[in-house]
Amino acid sequence: MQMYRAVFSAKNAILIFLATLGVGACQNINELKYNPAISPNDWCQNQPCWEYNDITISQPSSSIIVYLLAAFTLWAGYRFYKTKADQKSRYWWAITLFLGGLGAASAGTSFQAFGYMIKCAGQDSCMLSSWWEVVYNILTVAGAGTLLIAISYSSMSTIGQKWSKYYAVVSTLAYTIACLVGAVLPNAFLVSFDFMIMATIPAYIVIVGLHIVQYFKTKEHLVLTFLGCWGLFALTFIAYTFYDAMGYTQELWKKGIWFSENDVLHVMMLIWCAYVYIVLVKSVKDRRTV
């Protein structure tokens, strides 16, 4: 009973701490501004916008793509959940995809569709980030942790499954605190897309390294299927990074072609999600442990 009370008290303390950070973040994140500054009048000079009455939609075609990605990801998660039976790996894949779908919707709302309304409307200078983006960052890091748990039930021993859960909880909590602190200070790097990606890398390194080693040892079809999934995932970020580094977005926007590096990311993620939906949803199963 005393141990239960201690754990309960620790959880309450963490929740109170996170809530306190959240309140401070709400008050301070608006202070993060673009450098050089972007005025509300300049926002739609730098990217495509569609205006209707008092509503301004930023990057309308990109918004359609990202919301489609969110819906498809949530549907894939639903399919895993409906077919989970007693398979814990399938259950955690469902959680991962639910988090990813909600994250994509949150990101699309602030980075694309309602970016002007959230970051610029009523401001002297447009905000660099928003609460929508903070939520996206946290959901994405949590999704990497739950994916590691899902993979642990398909590919690890009982000990590996245990440590995967520890890692998921600790990494998500640590990142959430860091991200909220970044919003409180405010600090642009701690709430950035780059820092969020860095926080997810360790889980993916473990997953990919594990499956490479396992495939050379066992030549199992399921492991090969997973490697195809991670190869497509890596290709997605290579394409995104290349497109961004070459500066194709601004060049195409000048010609009236609304296709950005984020569109590359989201289209490739749609392909990745289709692979998950078509291939993995039929293949994922728990590993027998002793």
Buried (B, 14 or more C-beta within 10 A) or exposed (E): EEEEEEEEEEEEEEEEEBEEBBEBBBEBBBEBBBEEEBEBEBBBEEBBBBEEEEEBBBBEBBBBBBBBBBEBBBEBBBBBBEEBEEBBBBBBBBBBBBBBBBBBBBBBBBBBBBBBBBBBBEBEBBBBBBBBBBBBBBBBBBBBBBBBBBBBBBBBEEEBBEBBBEBBEEBBBEBBBBBBBBBBBBBBEBBBBEBBBEBBEBBBEBBBEBBBEBBEEEEBEBBBBBBEBBEBBEEBBEBBEEBBEEEBBEEBBEEEEBBBBBBBBBBBBBEBBEBBBEBBBEEBEBBEEE
